[in-house]
Amino acid sequence: MTESAILFSEAKKFIPGGVNSPVRSFSGVGGTPVYIDHAKGAYLYDSEGKQYTDYVGSWGPMIVGHAHQDVLDVVNETAAKGLSFGAPTELETLMAKKICKLVPSIEQVRMVSSGTEATMSAIRLARGYTGRNKIVKFEGCYHGHSDSLLVKAGSGALTLGVPSSPGVPAAVAADTITLTYNDSDSVKQTFAQIGEQIAAIIVEPVAGNMNCILPVPGFLETLREVCDQYETVLIFDEVMTGFRVDKHCAQGLYNIKPDLTTLGKIIGGGMPVGAFGGAHKIMSSLAPVGSVYQAGTLSGNPVAMAAGYKTLELLSAANFHQHLAEKTRLLAEGIQAKAIAAGIGMSINVVGGMFGLFFSQDDHISSFAQVMRCDQELFKQFFHGMLNEGFYLAPSAFEAGFVSSAHSDADITATIAAAERVFNQL
Ligand code: PMP
């Protein structure tokens, strides 16, 4: 038995499925999850000391690489002053100001401790603000695991085949309308029928929880138009895309201004953090100014603020995203070329530091239905082949991949060479 297998078997006795988040169990690909001992830069090291080049990056947060010295320094300095006070600190204001400066649609922001909390709170705020109950989401998008949003969801819910979870009351799910991503007509039709009842549209501006699907031209624009027309709150869930695809998030890249934005992952630099923010007129409905309630014992935690603030400073460097995007494109195109040379159909999507590989004969993948038609068996074999070679990809065909600024050109070249060897064995 490997060290990971021993650790996993012990974990399963005391933790459901052995893990604290389902996809980590490798249920999407089979086999035993790799137990991580430590990480540095672009690399993970397992409990036996094997090195893996990491394209998961803790599912997005580690955009400047693991254990970046500048981030560790501020975390250590801040922790030495105390871990949590439950009272305001100046760091929270610095963090809020930084987010407001980088994301033009955000005038005020509230910190929470996870992406799930951010989206759940944004939905409550939109409902409280509009006095309406219904919300629109898109099939295959994942917005965390709160009841209203766990309907036809992506990510682990999709990997495990339970996109709509037992335990979500039918009455709650009934207020969630699920439409097809990138299908503007269905959005227009739904709003023409019941637009006045819809509190919010929540959308991943780039869908990263059904692999990686880019918005087709006009889709995000349509969402903005119908929301303006029906006074519905447009929520961009940028928990994944925020600061990942552009310094100004997906909304900066595509030049669409949502009413509310949810953030997470990168803004915590690896610490547990989320946030939601937007126009002052909506945010002022929140307690203690307004009556929509939301709170958190550890919200705005000083150590998390310090890690996130430093990460945002690092990614604000000139050309950071340009270099990241270039590296990510080279990686995805390189892997695709090797697949095709080996006679394997592969389509790719790339935006900023995020990518999707699709085992498919389709030239271009832009819908949930196309993602579902991809060859999952081939993906599993590819995943395990790469893992064996020392390259750690997301253990699911329904997750985007992430590159960090710590990945060197040599890492990218080595990954493409490994992919070639693996394809030739498939
Ligand atoms: N929204 C999106 C777009 C996400 O990708 C995720 C997590 N992958 C969430 C929300 C939920 O965030 P968390 O896991 O921090 O609760």
Boltz pocket constraint, residues with backbone or C-beta under 6 A from the ligand:
constraints:
  - pocket:
      binder: B
      contacts: [[A, 59], [A, 113], [A, 114], [A, 115], [A, 116], [A, 117], [A, 119], [A, 142], [A, 143], [A, 144], [A, 145], [A, 155], [A, 204], [A, 208], [A, 209], [A, 237], [A, 238], [A, 239], [A, 240], [A, 241], [A, 264], [A, 265], [A, 273], [A, 274]]
      max_distance: 6.0
